[in-house]
């Protein structure tokens, strides 16, 4: 998996798509939770759930269906008044992309069993052909090691730089749109 820092950063970068008055702390914090929630499945290790099972790490909670269901739930709970509006649609899309970005980043890592993008319809685990992100160790203590430093370095290059480029583009698009 990519680190929680990398997942959270992508959610914050995607949040820059919203104008300053729409981009509240509530919106960004919910997006960060959306981006890291798929890794709640690591608790399964404590209960003997095998890594490669449906409920195992990078299983159903990393699927696009889970991303859709979770984004619907989050939008319905926190933005119920806007749920059936144009704004509600864009919030749902934003939260979906935040959750789904987790799986995309994990499929770009160089370790683990891959990601079950299409679960429950197909539980095959996938990696992308290009896996430049160093896989993050599971567990806080393991992260604060030489391996964790290598993960952060790879994430700066493969998540940080593209994320900052996206934020700059989003800023420029918003700026141009405001002039029109």
Buried (B, 14 or more C-beta within 10 A) or exposed (E): BBBBBBBBBBBBBBBBBBEEEEBEEEBBBBBBBBBBBBBEBBEBBEEEBEBBBBBBBBBBBBBBBBBBBBBBEBBEEBBEEBBEEEBBEBBBBBBBBBBBBBBBBBBBBEBBBBBBBEBEEEBEBBBEEEBEBBBBBEEEEEBEEEBBEEBBEBBBEBBBEEBBEBBEEBEEEBEEEEEE
